[in-house]
Amino acid sequence: MPDKPEALGPNPRVDLYLELAGLVSGLLLVTFLWVHAFLNATVILGAPVFDGMARFLERYYLSPVGIGLGLLVGLIHVLSVARRIPTGYREQRSLWRVARKLRHADTYAWILQVITGLIILVLASTHIWVVLADWPLQAAKSAFRVQTNYLSFYIILLLVAEYHAGAGIYRQFVKWGWFRRRSVALAVGTAVALILTVNLGGLWAFHQLGVAR
């Protein structure tokens, strides 16, 4: 009897569960990221509005629960998708060789998604640490960070995070065959552009906010 292909390995059910875990955790993280964008953007309406939102989230323990669940889901996502990432030199060289031969946009999108995922691990961990070290969340504290050392940091984090999220949604919807490729690309591109606009508007509001520290 011939050997089974690698895709039909000894336990395909485990592989399916990992695929589903990557899908669900990715969608939850995108939801968290986009909700976070709109909550941050409340500063556009003024520092009191942002501070009121922060106090509301803390009063009902939504902030610590959200951060804890976000970290847990993030860990599940990393563990479920990491098996697809080539770690050895030979695997990486083979991947680049195949990508150059195919010259397919989706292949390059996946490679860039892997790279941005690694960048997010570093930048998001730094962001969470900095925010928690200066808790509770307040508009003045966030504005101080943006106006001093973290503006470029947050812009880079926003760009890589939104690209990673958009590429992830696009690839999942196309892979599972839920919608047409072109329709998914248009919808995801529009959503990412909107969220980027909201995020950059929030950053601009923090940058313009008067802070005395």
C-alpha positions in Angstrom: 0.0 0.0 0.0 1.5 3.4 -0.9 2.3 5.9 1.7 -0.3 8.5 2.6 0.4 12.1 1.6 1.5 14.4 4.4 -1.9 16.1 4.3 -3.5 12.8 5.3 -1.2 12.1 8.1 -1.7 9.7 11.0 -4.2 11.9 12.8 -6.0 14.3 10.3 -8.6 15.1 13.0 -5.9 16.8 15.1 -4.9 18.8 12.1 -8.5 19.8 11.5 -8.9 20.9 15.1 -5.7 23.0 14.9 -7.0 24.6 11.7 -10.3 25.4 13.4 -8.5 26.8 16.5 -6.4 29.0 14.2 -9.5 30.2 12.4 -11.6 30.9 15.5 -8.7 32.5 17.5 -7.8 34.6 14.6 -11.3 36.0 14.2 -11.5 36.7 17.9 -8.2 38.5 17.8 -9.3 40.6 14.8 -12.5 41.4 16.7 -10.5 42.5 19.8 -8.2 44.6 17.6 -11.0 46.4 15.9 -13.0 47.0 19.0 -9.8 48.3 20.7 -9.5 50.7 17.8 -12.9 52.3 18.3 -12.5 52.4 22.1 -9.2 54.2 21.6 -10.8 56.6 19.1 -13.2 57.9 21.8 -10.3 60.4 22.6 -11.3 62.2 19.4 -14.4 63.3 21.3 -12.2 64.6 24.1 -10.1 63.3 27.0 -13.1 63.2 29.4 -15.0 60.8 27.1 -11.9 58.5 26.8 -11.4 58.6 30.6 -15.1 57.9 31.2 -14.9 54.9 28.9 -11.8 53.6 30.7 -13.4 54.0 34.1 -16.5 52.1 32.9 -14.4 49.2 31.6 -12.4 49.0 34.8 -15.5 49.3 37.1 -17.1 46.2 35.5 -13.7 44.4 35.2 -14.0 44.4 31.4 -10.4 45.7 31.0 -8.6 43.0 33.0 -10.9 40.3 31.6 -10.4 41.5 28.1 -6.6 41.7 28.4 -6.5 38.2 30.0 -8.7 36.7 27.4 -6.8 38.5 24.6 -3.5 37.0 25.9 -5.0 33.5 26.1 -6.5 33.6 22.7 -3.3 35.1 21.3 -1.3 32.1 22.8 -3.8 29.6 21.3 -3.5 31.4 17.9 0.3 31.3 17.9 0.4 27.6 18.9 -2.2 26.6 16.3 -0.6 28.3 13.4 3.1 27.9 14.3 3.3 24.4 12.8 2.8 25.9 9.3 5.8 28.3 9.7 9.1 26.9 8.2 11.8 27.2 10.9 14.8 25.5 9.3 17.1 27.1 6.8 16.4 24.5 4.1 12.6 24.9 4.6 12.9 28.6 4.3 15.1 28.4 1.2 12.6 26.0 -0.4 9.7 28.3 0.4 11.4 31.3 -1.3 12.3 29.2 -4.3 8.7 28.0 -4.7 7.4 31.6 -4.2 9.7 33.0 -6.9 8.5 30.3 -9.3 4.9 30.7 -8.6 4.9 34.5 -8.4 1.5 34.3 -6.8 0.2 37.3 -4.8 -1.4 35.0 -2.1 1.9 33.2 -1.5 3.7 36.5 -0.9 0.9 37.7 1.3 1.3 34.6 3.5 5.0 35.1 3.7 4.5 38.7 4.7 1.8 37.6 7.2 4.3 35.3 8.9 6.9 38.2 9.1 4.4 40.7 10.5 3.2 38.0 13.0 6.7 37.8 14.4 6.9 41.6 14.6 3.6 41.8 16.4 4.7 39.3 19.0 7.5 41.7 20.0 5.7 45.1 19.6 2.4 44.0 21.1 4.2 42.5 24.1 6.0 45.7 24.6 2.8 47.7 24.3 0.9 45.6 26.9 3.9 45.8 29.3 4.1 49.6 29.0 0.4 50.2 29.5 0.1 47.8 32.4 3.2 49.4 34.1 1.4 52.8 33.9 -2.1 51.6 34.9 -4.9 52.8 35.2 -5.6 53.8 31.6 -6.0 57.5 31.2 -6.0 59.8 28.2 -3.2 62.0 29.6 -0.9 58.9 30.1 -1.6 57.7 26.6 -1.1 61.1 25.1 2.2 61.5 27.0 3.5 58.3 25.5 2.4 59.3 22.0 4.0 62.8 22.3 7.3 61.6 23.6 8.8 58.3 22.5 6.1 56.0 21.2 4.5 57.7 18.1 6.7 55.9 15.5 6.3 52.7 17.6 2.5 52.8 17.5 2.4 53.7 13.8 4.5 50.6 13.0 2.4 48.4 15.3 -0.8 49.7 13.7 0.4 49.0 10.1 1.7 45.5 10.8 -1.2 44.5 13.0 -3.8 45.7 10.5 -2.0 44.1 7.6 -1.7 40.8 9.5 -5.4 40.9 10.5 -6.6 41.8 7.0 -4.4 39.1 5.3 -5.5 36.6 7.8 -9.2 37.2 7.2 -8.7 37.2 3.5 -6.8 33.9 3.5 -9.3 32.1 5.8 -12.3 33.2 3.8 -10.7 32.1 0.5 -9.3 28.9 1.9 -12.6 27.7 3.2 -14.4 28.8 0.0 -17.0 31.0 1.7 -16.8 33.9 -0.7 -15.3 34.8 -4.1 -11.6 35.9 -3.9 -12.2 39.3 -5.4 -15.2 40.1 -3.2 -13.2 39.1 -0.1 -10.3 41.3 -1.1 -12.5 44.3 -1.7 -14.4 43.9 1.6 -11.3 43.2 3.7 -9.4 46.1 2.1 -12.2 48.5 2.8 -12.5 47.3 6.4 -8.8 47.6 7.0 -8.7 51.1 5.5 -11.5 52.2 7.8 -9.9 50.8 10.9 -6.6 52.3 10.0 -8.3 55.7 9.6 -9.9 55.3 13.0 -6.7 54.3 14.6 -4.7 57.1 13.0 -7.4 59.6 14.0 -7.0 58.4 17.6 -3.3 58.8 17.5 -3.6 62.3 16.1 -6.0 63.2 18.9 -3.6 61.9 21.5 -0.7 63.8 19.8 -2.7 67.1 19.9 -4.0 66.6 23.5 -2.6 69.0 26.0 -0.7 67.1 28.7 1.1 68.4 31.8 3.3 65.8 33.5 
